[in-house]
Amino acid sequence: MPMDSKEIGQLLEKYWNCETTLEDEQILRSYFNGSDVPDQLKDAAELFRFFEVERKRSLDTNFDHTVMRSVKKTERQAKVVSMVQWTRMARIAAGIGVVAIAGYFVRNEVMKSKDQAKAIEDTFTDPKDALEETKKALMMISKSFGKAKTGASKINMFNEAEKKISGKDDKENDKASDKDSKNI
Amino acid sequence: MFESRVLPVKNKLFRFAFRLLGSSEEAKDVVQEVFIKVWNGRDQMESIENMEAWCMRITRNLSLDKIRSRQRKATDPIEESFDIQNDTQTPYEAAENNENMQRINQLIASLPEKQRQVMHLRDIEGYSYNEICEILELDMNQVKVNLFRARNSVREKFIKINAYGL
């Protein structure tokens, strides 16, 4: 829809006030790219022509090639980085492995000792046998106690002797202290 | 996937980076970096709703990083925009040699960062306000205010230059 300069002037006022839509701005753009622009709109026309020129600024054609090459290059670097990460992961995995193996052996040991405990428990199936065995064991302890008691009574003799000696000493000390008190 | 969805927007990314940096070599570097980022994250590409806006946002961030790392005077981007013509010229760039085009280019280059970004995205690339909000991570109000200031500042200065030859 061709517009006269008056309508364009009104649209331009809206443009300066930032009230134009993208469509309005497109109308202005195509109007000012035409050839016959009245003098009073020349300044605006220059501005719109500048926008038009700037919109066509572009990269040279071999840019795609260059950019794809540099993109691929960084990807290779990224792969190197991922290798480093892989070795790091391997170290962590090895650590976990060591702990797991150690845990396995410890568990095995625990299980073995449990088995031994069970083996002792299950030696006697008949209660009478168990009683006999217990009696034997107690007798053994009792005999040992007896031996220990005779030994201990000898030590007791020493103790009593020591007491008697120390008792005498005490009496002598008492007498001495009595004398001292009388002197005072 | 990469070549069908990302490569076609390369010129938009390039123009945006160029607008921010004022140097086509640096702008090329930025676009390349964006592509490398996208390529490395291509597994997550499916989840990105607006691929183009996302790429534009990365372009902006990388360009701003570059500007910060330059540590030069604030006036430099304007001076650098003079150097564009030294590159091999396409017919469009030849048209840019026009005096008025150069003036407008300088006026836009001298705008504050946000105004320049918003004006580029709207008036050159034709993005909707919503898309601009997404790319620049600004709210609608900020986008409109910045666009209003940019358009009117360029307009006033351009009229002044033409009237008084300043």
Interface residues (C-beta under 8 A of the other chain):
Chain A: Y15 W16 N17 C18 L22 E25 Q26 D43 A44 E46 L47 R49 F50 F51 V53 E54 R55 K56 R57 S58 L59 F63 D64 T66 V67 S70 V71 T74 E75 A78
Chain B: L7 K10 N11 F14 R15 F18 K28 V31 Q32 F35 I36 W39 N40 T90 Y92 E93 A95 E96 N100 M101 I104 N105 R122 D123 I124 E125 G126 S128 K144 L147 F148 R151 N152 V154 R155 F158 I159 N162
